[in-house]
């Protein structure tokens, strides 16, 4: 791409950021990055091999030695500066994101603010790395517990939130005193490299925040086979998370995994239907259906089923499919051809088993990576759409009869990231919130992501939490000091 539409052209980097320097792969190898909406090549990025990755780990180890000795206030100030720089450059960051990821520009701007909010949250939290004092077992003994940084940390981040999934990890790591090597998705490296540029501007010392690009398998193996790396945080599929966790076993690296979901969205007869439809739209169609917390299965009770379907179809008719840069676009290109084919597969599988298309065109008529929103009724739990994340704008409705059945259907999955339900009955609200086997539950709320709240799942949706107090603890170790003879 010849001229990028950026106000600050220096934000666009085609090299990796290691030890405070912008570097190419030693071999000179590169990967192309394209715009998923047009297929146009945006640029190239270095294809790092194992030795380049080891170099980045060594740089992070040096950075760690300096960073761990800074005061919490200094770390907080740096993170706060980084946050402000993200706000100052929010238009450019959003432009880069829409170019490489495809999401509508308004959503990209929203993501920049969401991503920046993690830096602000952890800038504040950095000052609260409190320990404990505990009464000793004899009068001359004191027990003190301090919080220490885990050490060099690695992050492997996904393409669906090119900025927020980095700041959610890096904000916590840097606040705790860790250094970090980030490997962004091959599809969306430019937002990550722009964040590295801003970290440099924010005065974060060389080696503390590093961004490397290339083959995920080689880089993942190198990060997990290094005894220097003490922590890995990964956001992505359960299949890849399982492999990485096994690899981390070699050096007993600490792991945080934010993996796949299969979110139920339950609408009870006593729900406020307009509120439920607004929540359904926000949850299902955010990022064109490409989030781990997107509603994946709508469970709607008999008494409101038809009214909900009709209101949802009406709301869906107002969605606008188009290029992420076009005015008014709310749904844009999916990330690649494989994503389009997955939606088509889930659709065909559901139709073959008796589902009915009540709104939207045939997904098989998709142009390029653009899939129009589709609504299906008559879904059942045996269909692929109920068993796997669709990660696209295909919504399917299961009809249910009673509360126990809804809970059974909702929990009948190996996943446990996010769930949503709508009810105006306070007794039901507590019962259902308690019974859902999920790490996060939206109650009369379709958007639950928030830097102050612990984000993460149970079962095969992952380990650990991001954001909130818990997010920083993932990058800390407790050290117990036992002082005797005092
Ligand atoms: C994800 O889809 O992995 C993250 C979504 C969020 O942070 O809201």
Boltz pocket constraint, residues with backbone or C-beta under 6 A from the ligand:
constraints:
  - pocket:
      binder: B
      contacts: [[A, 160], [A, 161], [A, 164], [A, 235], [A, 258], [A, 290], [A, 291], [A, 292], [A, 293], [A, 449]]
      max_distance: 6.0
